[in-house]
Amino acid sequence: MNGLANPYSAIKVFHHKEVLDALERNKHIAPFYIRLKPTNFCNHHCAYCTYGSGDTHQKTENRDSVEYRDMIPWEKLQEIITDLGNMGVKALTFSGGGEPLTYPHIVDAAEKLREYGIDLSLITNGQLLRGKRAEAFAAAKWVRISFDSPRADLYARLRRIPEFSFHQVCENIREFSKNKNKDCVLGINFVISKANCDYVYEAAALLKDLGVDNVKFAAVVENERQYHVPIKDKVIEQIHRAEKELSAPETETSRGFRIVNNYENDWMDKNFTIQPFQTCYTCRLVTVIAADQKVYLCHTRAYDSKAVVGDLHEQSFRTMWFSKETENRLASLRPKQDCRNFCVYQERNQLIQAYFDTDMGHVNFI
């Protein structure tokens, strides 16, 4: 390792040859990785939330059925976790929907997943990441906190919460960074908009001081065309400065500090694209179980009625997943025609297709 290990790499699937072999044979297998949204309730109301939490306006157009009171019943979630363990699922992320740490049984759910040896991770706003909740995720593979301003007043305004929440989250980050297991990666997702574009470097400096392992800078998904054009140059300049002045390589005693620059190649319009690939391989390996007890093609299309794979109200996840209906549903998806939204899996789908398209007669000419 050279200190530049990428936790967001799109080629991780190539370290699982058996999975690629199954995909190439069109074999329907258990999902490898689950995104689980236990609740749609959130204690923050971010202006840019693509789920349109509370009274926010930014809900992406494909999400048409978000009910903020939805929550997976604990009995049902226990059944789901048992299915995942018996099916051989390798990893699970608790995410939103809403804020997963508001789910009343989140600690028990994390413990039950560990019993099955499933790798665990969490995406959170961080305000409840303390006490037993912090202890439950201290041994997770990674925890990623959404954080969008180094200044309390702007943070509160963007999230429509009191300013004391900013200080609480900062303290939670500092304490969690000290107390987590050394193998748990603590990352930050900083979504850049016109409101916070002047504070990118300042945020990176603050977060390094709080003890996080990496900060990923990403572009807000906007319904306004060319939204990022007026701000992109100064944002990229700040990110480059942070990379140069703040980055620190991993050592034997420290994980270091890394800037993950997703913004520079990600600022262009996202909601106005047609997918350039014909087959979605990722939806056969990564699926979403949402708070409405429905299973969706991917987290970008969660709560999209046209992206439902199955409903768990009257059946188990295992029964649903291994049904002929699910197998046909996933195999028949054609992203060029069916997906009119930004795809977070575009790069890996294209890489997998390129791998399958290799001319084996020339494979030795590397």
Secondary structure, 3 states (H helix, E strand, C coil): CCCCCCCCCCCHHHHCHHHHHHHHCCCCCCCCEEEECCECCCCCCCCCCCCCCCCCCCCCCCCCCCCCCCECCHHHHHHHHHHHHHHCCCEEEECCCCCHHHCCCHHHHHHHHHHCCCEEEEEECCCCCCHHHHHHHCCCCEEEEECCCCCHHHHHHHHCCCCHHHHHHHHHHHHHHHHCCCCCEEEEEEEECCCCHHHHHHHHHHHHHHCCCEEEEEECCCCCCCCCCCCHHHHHHHHHHHHHHHCECCCCCCCCEEEEECCCCCCCCCCCCCCCCCCCCHHHCEEEECCCCEEECCCCCCCCHHHEEEECCCCCHHHHHCCHHHHHHHHHCCHHHHCCCCCCCHHHHHHHHHHHCCCHHHCCCC
